[in-house]
Amino acid sequence: MEIIREPERMQALALRLRREGKRVGLVPTMGALHAGHLSLLEHVRRDCDVIVVSIFVNPIQFGPGEDLERYPRDLEGDAEKLREVGCHVVFAPDVGSVYRPGARTRVIVEELEDVLCGASRPGHFRGVATIVTKLFHLVQPHVAVFGQKDAQQAILLQRMTRDLDFPVELRIAPIVRDPDGLALSSRNAYLDAQQRSEALLLQESLRSAYRLVDAGERDAEILRRHVREHLSSGKQLRIDYVDLVDAQTLRPLRRLDGRALLLLAAWVGKTRLIDNLALEVRHNEVREVALEHIPGEETR
């Protein structure tokens, strides 16, 4: 496994791999890797010759007062985990080499970046879209994989990939959870025992709402209110948002019909966590679904 720190060197390698006819898979991360991150490699391993994992704590997706400085960083430990699971290249640039002095360009995805998490974290998705655009140019992947836990991010990046004609197939991998149901997140390390117990309310509230839908409820506001009430039992839990939206446009729904996303964000102590449930209602039947990948143009 090779560790590359310089963007120019990464791009030169990527272009050489493409000339040689190798298929490149990209797994973008901010490090502090857990089993959820490592599972993403399996979604590119089956049809890619070279797996590249990027590790970069992206400063422009953090807002004032967020946890940029305390975000966990462990490049040595991350590299060891990646070596064990068969990663070929770790791309771990420093901030100064990614955003050169005077850099002013940002990538904006209108309508999708300012709702839900974007409303709570202004500029966050502008930062995400910008760094992923740079990674696509530097790594030249045929396939890139993101996790469904960050559902809004995945949907926004699908739109960006199509709108900018990147020759990249973007895949969305299912949420990976601990045995108790908590979605894996690097930020889970911030939780003490009591906070972790209350964090379980996120998944429990989604499952409770699913049971309500399965029993026949279709009114979106009733479902939102049900989730909020379930979450309100947490003594250290503060709701950021709960919404039921169209699974492609992220527009709020009045009634559940077809594919939808039930999303929530909440503060547990000082830690902000997110979770979601993708579901589909057809002919009065409900089922949980995965967010489908939407291919970009075929690789040229």
BALOBA-1460 file (C-alpha; in Angstrom, 3 decimals):
// residues 300
<rec num="1" residu="m" x="0.000" y="0.000" z="0.000"/>
<rec num="2" residu="e" x="1.262" y="3.448" z="-0.960"/>
<rec num="3" residu="i" x="0.631" y="6.669" z="0.979"/>
<rec num="4" residu="i" x="0.602" y="9.796" z="-1.180"/>
<rec num="5" residu="r" x="0.610" y="13.277" z="0.314"/>
<rec num="6" residu="e" x="1.108" y="15.472" z="-2.785"/>
<rec num="7" residu="p" x="-1.908" y="16.213" z="-5.059"/>
<rec num="8" residu="e" x="0.310" y="16.429" z="-8.160"/>
<rec num="9" residu="r" x="1.735" y="12.986" z="-7.477"/>
<rec num="10" residu="m" x="-1.734" y="11.548" z="-6.907"/>
<rec num="11" residu="q" x="-3.018" y="12.943" z="-10.196"/>
<rec num="12" residu="a" x="0.025" y="11.715" z="-12.123"/>
<rec num="13" residu="l" x="-0.505" y="8.193" z="-10.764"/>
<rec num="14" residu="a" x="-4.241" y="8.334" z="-11.541"/>
<rec num="15" residu="l" x="-3.641" y="9.387" z="-15.132"/>
<rec num="16" residu="r" x="-1.066" y="6.629" z="-15.576"/>
<rec num="17" residu="l" x="-3.476" y="4.025" z="-14.213"/>
<rec num="18" residu="r" x="-6.136" y="5.172" z="-16.671"/>
<rec num="19" residu="r" x="-3.688" y="4.968" z="-19.585"/>
<rec num="20" residu="e" x="-2.911" y="1.404" z="-18.520"/>
<rec num="21" residu="g" x="-6.623" y="0.560" z="-18.604"/>
<rec num="22" residu="k" x="-6.946" y="0.073" z="-14.827"/>
<rec num="23" residu="r" x="-10.274" y="0.795" z="-13.132"/>
<rec num="24" residu="v" x="-9.929" y="3.048" z="-10.112"/>
<rec num="25" residu="g" x="-12.322" y="3.084" z="-7.151"/>
<rec num="26" residu="l" x="-12.395" y="5.991" z="-4.707"/>
<rec num="27" residu="v" x="-13.557" y="5.973" z="-1.083"/>
<rec num="28" residu="p" x="-13.471" y="9.560" z="0.261"/>
<rec num="29" residu="t" x="-13.138" y="9.888" z="4.050"/>
<rec num="30" residu="m" x="-12.086" y="12.323" z="6.749"/>
<rec num="31" residu="g" x="-10.198" y="9.574" z="8.589"/>
<rec num="32" residu="a" x="-10.847" y="8.255" z="12.114"/>
<rec num="33" residu="l" x="-11.866" y="5.118" z="10.261"/>
<rec num="34" residu="h" x="-14.366" y="2.613" z="11.634"/>
<rec num="35" residu="a" x="-16.064" y="-0.500" z="10.278"/>
<rec num="36" residu="g" x="-18.528" y="1.611" z="8.293"/>
<rec num="37" residu="h" x="-15.715" y="3.250" z="6.340"/>
<rec num="38" residu="l" x="-13.947" y="-0.044" z="5.783"/>
<rec num="39" residu="s" x="-17.144" y="-1.651" z="4.467"/>
<rec num="40" residu="l" x="-17.186" y="0.899" z="1.644"/>
<rec num="41" residu="l" x="-14.127" y="-0.726" z="0.098"/>
<rec num="42" residu="e" x="-16.180" y="-3.844" z="-0.653"/>
<rec num="43" residu="h" x="-18.438" y="-1.801" z="-2.942"/>
<rec num="44" residu="v" x="-15.551" y="-0.996" z="-5.292"/>
<rec num="45" residu="r" x="-13.365" y="-4.076" z="-4.823"/>
<rec num="46" residu="r" x="-15.494" y="-6.304" z="-7.029"/>
<rec num="47" residu="d" x="-14.919" y="-4.355" z="-10.250"/>
<rec num="48" residu="c" x="-11.964" y="-2.035" z="-9.644"/>
<rec num="49" residu="d" x="-8.269" y="-2.829" z="-10.041"/>
<rec num="50" residu="v" x="-7.009" y="-0.103" z="-7.707"/>
<rec num="51" residu="i" x="-8.712" y="1.189" z="-4.547"/>
<rec num="52" residu="v" x="-7.847" y="4.701" z="-3.403"/>
<rec num="53" residu="v" x="-8.981" y="5.928" z="0.019"/>
<rec num="54" residu="s" x="-8.650" y="9.656" z="0.609"/>
<rec num="55" residu="i" x="-8.147" y="10.938" z="4.158"/>
<rec num="56" residu="f" x="-8.655" y="14.662" z="4.477"/>
<rec num="57" residu="v" x="-10.361" y="16.673" z="7.215"/>
<rec num="58" residu="n" x="-11.865" y="19.316" z="4.959"/>
<rec num="59" residu="p" x="-11.844" y="22.703" z="6.724"/>
<rec num="60" residu="i" x="-14.275" y="24.432" z="4.369"/>
<rec num="61" residu="q" x="-17.141" y="22.108" z="5.297"/>
<rec num="62" residu="f" x="-16.911" y="23.065" z="8.974"/>
<rec num="63" residu="g" x="-18.700" y="26.179" z="10.180"/>
<rec num="64" residu="p" x="-17.716" y="28.573" z="12.982"/>
<rec num="65" residu="g" x="-17.887" y="26.839" z="16.362"/>
<rec num="66" residu="e" x="-17.977" y="23.330" z="14.875"/>
<rec num="67" residu="d" x="-15.531" y="20.582" z="15.788"/>
<rec num="68" residu="l" x="-12.789" y="21.096" z="13.183"/>
<rec num="69" residu="e" x="-9.978" y="21.330" z="15.722"/>
<rec num="70" residu="r" x="-11.086" y="18.387" z="17.852"/>
<rec num="71" residu="y" x="-12.176" y="16.143" z="14.965"/>
<rec num="72" residu="p" x="-10.296" y="12.844" z="15.559"/>
<rec num="73" residu="r" x="-7.170" y="12.354" z="13.462"/>
<rec num="74" residu="d" x="-5.055" y="9.183" z="13.382"/>
<rec num="75" residu="l" x="-3.353" y="8.744" z="10.018"/>
<rec num="76" residu="e" x="-1.018" y="6.037" z="11.265"/>
<rec num="77" residu="g" x="-3.852" y="3.980" z="12.754"/>
<rec num="78" residu="d" x="-6.056" y="4.548" z="9.720"/>
<rec num="79" residu="a" x="-3.277" y="3.446" z="7.375"/>
<rec num="80" residu="e" x="-2.806" y="0.226" z="9.322"/>
<rec num="81" residu="k" x="-6.537" y="-0.558" z="9.116"/>
<rec num="82" residu="l" x="-6.539" y="0.112" z="5.378"/>
<rec num="83" residu="r" x="-3.469" y="-2.032" z="4.819"/>
<rec num="84" residu="e" x="-5.234" y="-4.936" z="6.509"/>
<rec num="85" residu="v" x="-8.304" y="-4.692" z="4.245"/>
<rec num="86" residu="g" x="-6.413" y="-4.462" z="0.971"/>
<rec num="87" residu="c" x="-6.377" y="-0.766" z="0.109"/>
<rec num="88" residu="h" x="-3.856" y="0.078" z="-2.597"/>
<rec num="89" residu="v" x="-3.388" y="3.854" z="-2.204"/>
<rec num="90" residu="v" x="-4.040" y="6.260" z="0.666"/>
<rec num="91" residu="f" x="-4.266" y="9.862" z="-0.494"/>
<rec num="92" residu="a" x="-3.719" y="12.076" z="2.560"/>
<rec num="93" residu="p" x="-2.817" y="15.624" z="1.492"/>
<rec num="94" residu="d" x="-2.377" y="18.531" z="3.862"/>
<rec num="95" residu="v" x="-4.682" y="21.538" z="3.775"/>
<rec num="96" residu="g" x="-2.175" y="23.884" z="2.174"/>
<rec num="97" residu="s" x="-1.640" y="21.635" z="-0.822"/>
<rec num="98" residu="v" x="-5.383" y="21.218" z="-1.445"/>
<rec num="99" residu="y" x="-6.388" y="24.857" z="-0.969"/>
<rec num="100" residu="r" x="-3.527" y="26.992" z="-2.183"/>
<rec num="101" residu="p" x="-3.196" y="30.584" z="-0.939"/>
<rec num="102" residu="g" x="-5.788" y="32.797" z="-2.576"/>
<rec num="103" residu="a" x="-8.122" y="29.947" z="-3.591"/>
<rec num="104" residu="r" x="-11.632" y="31.343" z="-4.082"/>
<rec num="105" residu="t" x="-13.517" y="28.725" z="-6.095"/>
<rec num="106" residu="r" x="-16.436" y="26.854" z="-4.556"/>
<rec num="107" residu="v" x="-18.931" y="24.392" z="-6.063"/>
<rec num="108" residu="i" x="-22.624" y="25.118" z="-5.405"/>
<rec num="109" residu="v" x="-25.501" y="22.662" z="-5.893"/>
<rec num="110" residu="e" x="-28.601" y="24.831" z="-5.835"/>
<rec num="111" residu="e" x="-31.783" y="23.763" z="-4.000"/>
<rec num="112" residu="l" x="-30.134" y="20.754" z="-2.364"/>
<rec num="113" residu="e" x="-27.423" y="22.449" z="-0.284"/>
<rec num="114" residu="d" x="-29.464" y="24.839" z="1.865"/>
<rec num="115" residu="v" x="-32.091" y="22.470" z="3.319"/>
<rec num="116" residu="l" x="-31.996" y="19.955" z="6.185"/>
<rec num="117" residu="c" x="-28.353" y="19.727" z="7.338"/>
<rec num="118" residu="g" x="-27.528" y="22.594" z="5.000"/>
<rec num="119" residu="a" x="-29.947" y="24.889" z="6.815"/>
<rec num="120" residu="s" x="-28.292" y="24.067" z="10.142"/>
<rec num="121" residu="r" x="-24.753" y="24.171" z="8.752"/>
<rec num="122" residu="p" x="-24.594" y="27.014" z="6.191"/>
<rec num="123" residu="g" x="-21.855" y="26.456" z="3.635"/>
<rec num="124" residu="h" x="-21.283" y="22.838" z="4.680"/>
<rec num="125" residu="f" x="-22.360" y="21.241" z="1.418"/>
<rec num="126" residu="r" x="-20.561" y="23.886" z="-0.607"/>
<rec num="127" residu="g" x="-17.432" y="22.625" z="1.115"/>
<rec num="128" residu="v" x="-18.366" y="18.991" z="0.476"/>
<rec num="129" residu="a" x="-19.093" y="19.554" z="-3.223"/>
<rec num="130" residu="t" x="-15.856" y="21.480" z="-3.654"/>
<rec num="131" residu="i" x="-13.599" y="18.843" z="-2.095"/>
<rec num="132" residu="v" x="-15.295" y="15.974" z="-3.935"/>
<rec num="133" residu="t" x="-14.887" y="17.847" z="-7.225"/>
<rec num="134" residu="k" x="-11.174" y="18.236" z="-6.466"/>
<rec num="135" residu="l" x="-10.895" y="14.549" z="-5.540"/>
<rec num="136" residu="f" x="-12.562" y="13.525" z="-8.798"/>
<rec num="137" residu="h" x="-9.980" y="15.569" z="-10.715"/>
<rec num="138" residu="l" x="-6.999" y="14.351" z="-8.684"/>
<rec num="139" residu="v" x="-7.902" y="10.652" z="-8.331"/>
<rec num="140" residu="q" x="-9.683" y="10.222" z="-11.697"/>
<rec num="141" residu="p" x="-11.949" y="7.441" z="-10.346"/>
<rec num="142" residu="h" x="-14.249" y="5.299" z="-12.419"/>
<rec num="143" residu="v" x="-16.328" y="4.573" z="-9.295"/>
<rec num="144" residu="a" x="-16.786" y="6.499" z="-6.047"/>
<rec num="145" residu="v" x="-18.725" y="5.222" z="-3.050"/>
<rec num="146" residu="f" x="-20.443" y="7.134" z="-0.246"/>
<rec num="147" residu="g" x="-22.503" y="5.955" z="2.718"/>
<rec num="148" residu="q" x="-26.270" y="6.255" z="3.069"/>
<rec num="149" residu="k" x="-25.900" y="7.592" z="6.616"/>
<rec num="150" residu="d" x="-25.028" y="10.895" z="4.942"/>
<rec num="151" residu="a" x="-28.062" y="10.626" z="2.681"/>
<rec num="152" residu="q" x="-28.369" y="14.316" z="1.820"/>
<rec num="153" residu="q" x="-24.683" y="14.412" z="0.929"/>
<rec num="154" residu="a" x="-25.041" y="11.367" z="-1.328"/>
<rec num="155" residu="i" x="-28.064" y="12.789" z="-3.151"/>
<rec num="156" residu="l" x="-26.376" y="16.173" z="-3.594"/>
<rec num="157" residu="l" x="-23.225" y="14.536" z="-4.967"/>
<rec num="158" residu="q" x="-25.273" y="12.429" z="-7.374"/>
<rec num="159" residu="r" x="-26.772" y="15.632" z="-8.746"/>
<rec num="160" residu="m" x="-23.364" y="17.334" z="-8.944"/>
<rec num="161" residu="t" x="-21.830" y="14.344" z="-10.725"/>
<rec num="162" residu="r" x="-24.566" y="14.362" z="-13.370"/>
<rec num="163" residu="d" x="-24.723" y="18.137" z="-13.768"/>
<rec num="164" residu="l" x="-20.955" y="18.488" z="-14.255"/>
<rec num="165" residu="d" x="-20.706" y="15.392" z="-16.501"/>
<rec num="166" residu="f" x="-18.106" y="13.631" z="-14.405"/>
<rec num="167" residu="p" x="-17.369" y="10.190" z="-15.911"/>
<rec num="168" residu="v" x="-17.835" y="8.649" z="-12.456"/>
<rec num="169" residu="e" x="-20.322" y="6.057" z="-11.245"/>
<rec num="170" residu="l" x="-21.445" y="7.113" z="-7.786"/>
<rec num="171" residu="r" x="-22.581" y="4.320" z="-5.495"/>
<rec num="172" residu="i" x="-24.376" y="4.565" z="-2.163"/>
<rec num="173" residu="a" x="-23.610" y="1.915" z="0.441"/>
<rec num="174" residu="p" x="-26.045" y="0.910" z="3.214"/>
<rec num="175" residu="i" x="-25.746" y="2.284" z="6.739"/>
<rec num="176" residu="v" x="-23.535" y="0.171" z="9.016"/>
<rec num="177" residu="r" x="-24.702" y="-0.031" z="12.620"/>
<rec num="178" residu="d" x="-23.390" y="-1.279" z="15.918"/>
<rec num="179" residu="p" x="-25.289" y="-4.268" z="17.352"/>
<rec num="180" residu="d" x="-27.379" y="-1.885" z="19.480"/>
<rec num="181" residu="g" x="-28.551" y="-0.042" z="16.334"/>
<rec num="182" residu="l" x="-26.485" y="3.143" z="16.550"/>
<rec num="183" residu="a" x="-25.213" y="4.203" z="13.128"/>
<rec num="184" residu="l" x="-21.431" y="4.114" z="13.030"/>
<rec num="185" residu="s" x="-19.846" y="7.565" z="13.077"/>
<rec num="186" residu="s" x="-16.435" y="8.943" z="13.952"/>
<rec num="187" residu="r" x="-18.260" y="11.385" z="16.239"/>
<rec num="188" residu="n" x="-19.639" y="8.534" z="18.375"/>
<rec num="189" residu="a" x="-16.287" y="8.648" z="20.164"/>
<rec num="190" residu="y" x="-17.382" y="11.934" z="21.756"/>
<rec num="191" residu="l" x="-20.306" y="10.266" z="23.598"/>
<rec num="192" residu="d" x="-20.137" y="9.172" z="27.220"/>
<rec num="193" residu="a" x="-22.127" y="6.118" z="28.381"/>
<rec num="194" residu="q" x="-25.313" y="8.058" z="29.183"/>
<rec num="195" residu="q" x="-25.181" y="10.021" z="25.949"/>
<rec num="196" residu="r" x="-24.648" y="6.887" z="23.912"/>
<rec num="197" residu="s" x="-27.728" y="5.372" z="25.526"/>
<rec num="198" residu="e" x="-29.772" y="8.424" z="24.535"/>
<rec num="199" residu="a" x="-28.288" y="8.382" z="21.023"/>
<rec num="200" residu="l" x="-30.091" y="5.092" z="20.470"/>
<rec num="201" residu="l" x="-33.321" y="7.105" z="20.383"/>
<rec num="202" residu="l" x="-32.443" y="8.214" z="16.849"/>
<rec num="203" residu="q" x="-32.707" y="4.743" z="15.354"/>
<rec num="204" residu="e" x="-35.558" y="3.759" z="17.686"/>
<rec num="205" residu="s" x="-37.632" y="6.733" z="16.550"/>
<rec num="206" residu="l" x="-37.119" y="5.835" z="12.880"/>
<rec num="207" residu="r" x="-38.130" y="2.215" z="13.501"/>
<rec num="208" residu="s" x="-41.182" y="3.376" z="15.426"/>
<rec num="209" residu="a" x="-42.217" y="5.607" z="12.529"/>
<rec num="210" residu="y" x="-41.755" y="2.708" z="10.112"/>
<rec num="211" residu="r" x="-44.135" y="0.595" z="12.184"/>
<rec num="212" residu="l" x="-46.658" y="3.423" z="12.035"/>
<rec num="213" residu="v" x="-46.377" y="3.540" z="8.237"/>
<rec num="214" residu="d" x="-46.690" y="-0.238" z="8.091"/>
<rec num="215" residu="a" x="-49.931" y="0.099" z="10.068"/>
<rec num="216" residu="g" x="-51.292" y="2.438" z="7.389"/>
<rec num="217" residu="e" x="-50.286" y="5.997" z="8.376"/>
<rec num="218" residu="r" x="-49.490" y="8.175" z="5.352"/>
<rec num="219" residu="d" x="-49.734" y="11.734" z="6.683"/>
<rec num="220" residu="a" x="-46.206" y="13.145" z="6.649"/>
<rec num="221" residu="e" x="-46.767" y="15.671" z="9.442"/>
<rec num="222" residu="i" x="-48.148" y="12.996" z="11.758"/>
<rec num="223" residu="l" x="-45.026" y="10.921" z="11.110"/>
<rec num="224" residu="r" x="-42.718" y="13.894" z="11.735"/>
<rec num="225" residu="r" x="-44.523" y="14.665" z="14.987"/>
<rec num="226" residu="h" x="-44.319" y="11.015" z="16.040"/>
<rec num="227" residu="v" x="-40.537" y="11.012" z="15.616"/>
<rec num="228" residu="r" x="-40.143" y="14.299" z="17.493"/>
<rec num="229" residu="e" x="-42.204" y="12.992" z="20.393"/>
<rec num="230" residu="h" x="-40.126" y="9.825" z="20.542"/>
<rec num="231" residu="l" x="-36.893" y="11.816" z="20.591"/>
<rec num="232" residu="s" x="-38.166" y="14.217" z="23.245"/>
<rec num="233" residu="s" x="-37.678" y="11.601" z="25.962"/>
<rec num="234" residu="g" x="-33.912" y="12.133" z="25.825"/>
<rec num="235" residu="k" x="-32.714" y="14.346" z="28.684"/>
<rec num="236" residu="q" x="-29.477" y="15.316" z="26.909"/>
<rec num="237" residu="l" x="-30.956" y="15.230" z="23.397"/>
<rec num="238" residu="r" x="-31.881" y="18.354" z="21.453"/>
<rec num="239" residu="i" x="-33.588" y="17.991" z="18.071"/>
<rec num="240" residu="d" x="-32.077" y="19.856" z="15.130"/>
<rec num="241" residu="y" x="-34.622" y="18.723" z="12.543"/>
<rec num="242" residu="v" x="-36.943" y="15.886" z="11.602"/>
<rec num="243" residu="d" x="-38.316" y="15.719" z="8.069"/>
<rec num="244" residu="l" x="-39.936" y="13.391" z="5.563"/>
<rec num="245" residu="v" x="-38.866" y="14.290" z="2.036"/>
<rec num="246" residu="d" x="-38.831" y="13.106" z="-1.551"/>
<rec num="247" residu="a" x="-35.846" y="10.783" z="-2.011"/>
<rec num="248" residu="q" x="-34.521" y="12.685" z="-5.045"/>
<rec num="249" residu="t" x="-35.508" y="16.337" z="-4.661"/>
<rec num="250" residu="l" x="-35.394" y="16.502" z="-0.824"/>
<rec num="251" residu="r" x="-38.624" y="18.494" z="-0.919"/>
<rec num="252" residu="p" x="-40.910" y="17.981" z="2.106"/>
<rec num="253" residu="l" x="-43.826" y="15.628" z="1.559"/>
<rec num="254" residu="r" x="-47.420" y="16.062" z="2.625"/>
<rec num="255" residu="r" x="-48.292" y="12.402" z="2.137"/>
<rec num="256" residu="l" x="-46.137" y="9.317" z="1.889"/>
<rec num="257" residu="d" x="-46.439" y="7.799" z="-1.576"/>
<rec num="258" residu="g" x="-43.555" y="6.283" z="-3.523"/>
<rec num="259" residu="r" x="-39.957" y="6.655" z="-2.397"/>
<rec num="260" residu="a" x="-39.180" y="8.875" z="0.558"/>
<rec num="261" residu="l" x="-36.506" y="9.646" z="3.115"/>
<rec num="262" residu="l" x="-37.214" y="10.127" z="6.789"/>
<rec num="263" residu="l" x="-34.228" y="12.080" z="8.089"/>
<rec num="264" residu="l" x="-33.268" y="13.521" z="11.433"/>
<rec num="265" residu="a" x="-30.429" y="15.308" z="13.160"/>
<rec num="266" residu="a" x="-30.038" y="15.846" z="16.879"/>
<rec num="267" residu="w" x="-27.522" y="17.056" z="19.407"/>
<rec num="268" residu="v" x="-26.702" y="14.550" z="22.121"/>
<rec num="269" residu="g" x="-24.786" y="16.614" z="24.630"/>
<rec num="270" residu="k" x="-22.343" y="18.541" z="22.431"/>
<rec num="271" residu="t" x="-22.307" y="15.932" z="19.663"/>
<rec num="272" residu="r" x="-24.433" y="16.308" z="16.547"/>
<rec num="273" residu="l" x="-25.615" y="12.989" z="15.084"/>
<rec num="274" residu="i" x="-27.690" y="12.138" z="12.014"/>
<rec num="275" residu="d" x="-29.664" y="9.120" z="10.878"/>
<rec num="276" residu="n" x="-32.241" y="8.268" z="8.230"/>
<rec num="277" residu="l" x="-34.584" y="5.691" z="6.831"/>
<rec num="278" residu="a" x="-35.339" y="5.225" z="3.130"/>
<rec num="279" residu="l" x="-38.711" y="3.658" z="2.417"/>
<rec num="280" residu="e" x="-41.154" y="3.070" z="-0.377"/>
<rec num="281" residu="v" x="-44.939" y="2.839" z="-0.349"/>
<rec num="282" residu="r" x="-46.634" y="1.151" z="-3.303"/>
<rec num="283" residu="h" x="-50.211" y="-0.121" z="-3.420"/>
<rec num="284" residu="n" x="-50.607" y="0.232" z="0.345"/>
<rec num="285" residu="e" x="-47.491" y="-1.830" z="1.005"/>
<rec num="286" residu="v" x="-44.373" y="-0.404" z="2.648"/>
<rec num="287" residu="r" x="-40.804" y="-1.624" z="2.503"/>
<rec num="288" residu="e" x="-37.437" y="-0.314" z="3.570"/>
<rec num="289" residu="v" x="-35.171" y="0.362" z="0.596"/>
<rec num="290" residu="a" x="-31.588" y="1.382" z="-0.066"/>
<rec num="291" residu="l" x="-30.792" y="4.590" z="-1.885"/>
<rec num="292" residu="e" x="-30.026" y="3.437" z="-5.408"/>
<rec num="293" residu="h" x="-26.835" y="4.428" z="-7.155"/>
<rec num="294" residu="i" x="-27.317" y="6.661" z="-10.156"/>
<rec num="295" residu="p" x="-24.578" y="6.166" z="-12.757"/>
<rec num="296" residu="g" x="-22.761" y="9.025" z="-14.379"/>
<rec num="297" residu="e" x="-21.735" y="8.864" z="-18.007"/>
<rec num="298" residu="e" x="-19.827" y="5.802" z="-19.082"/>
<rec num="299" residu="t" x="-16.125" y="6.173" z="-18.515"/>
<rec num="300" residu="r" x="-14.380" y="7.376" z="-21.658"/>
